[in-house]
């Protein structure tokens, strides 16, 4: 990444790190061989350049299979949105910056959801 790197999370630090994160946090669940995941990493890096206060985290699904199972993630990439330490929503969006920004704003305008 050209700007700040993604902060890597593992199953042991995932919950408490996000609970302590102030503001908006995005977590990308990814896998090394996933081309879509690489595209999302680039898009999120670009998004952070426009929104530097955003906290970006990444979870390697292959290494953290217990966490992936706990959160019931079945498809990669997956992106979770947290606001002030609370799970807010899974973001479903086309991998285009304008669509992603709209999806984030729409999700933040809704009440927080229960974490899977």
C-alpha positions, 0 to 999 in steps of 0.5 A: 500500500502507498499510504498507511499499511493495513493493520493485521489482526489475528483471532487473539487480538481481533475483538479487543482491538476493534472494541478499542478503536475509536471512529470508523474501522473497516476490516478486510477478510482476505486470502493471499491467492484471491485476485478480488481481495487484492483489488479491494486492498487497492480500493481501500487504500485509495479510500483511506487516502480520501478519508485518512481518519479511517482505520483499516484492518486485514485478517488473513482467512487462511491463517485465521480460520477459527475466526472466519468460522466464528464470524461465519464468513463464507465468501472472500473478500468480506468487509466489516464496518465498525463504528466506535468499537461496535460492529455496524454492518457487513459492506456489500458493494461493487469495487468502485470507489463511488459505490463503496463510499455510498455503501459506507454512508448508507450503512452508517445511516442505519442502526448497528447490526448484531455481529455474526 
